């Protein structure tokens, strides 16, 4: 089953070079183990655009959808045989020590 790992942190977070290197090592390890499907770091929320269509009209807002203290900074898609394994994979991500990771199954899997 595929799961998305949504990594979030607050505005005060600043990644150290060591953390960035550890994330790269985690991705290489999970890819080698055939767990990591893909993943991406995200641009800051100030670069986000929210789009919706209501009554046939496109509405665009220069802001992220969610207004919360923590913002999504990256996401990974992983493939794991169980929810418990997806949780273990998320807990092994270096960002788990400094941020929050939401683990959510992909619909239809």
ABEGO torsion letter per residue (X at the ends): XBBBBBBBBBAABBBBAAAAAAAAAAAAAAAAAGABABBBBBBBAAABBBBBBBGGBBBBBBBBABBBABBBABBBBBBBABAAAAAAAAAABAAAAABBBBBBBBBGX
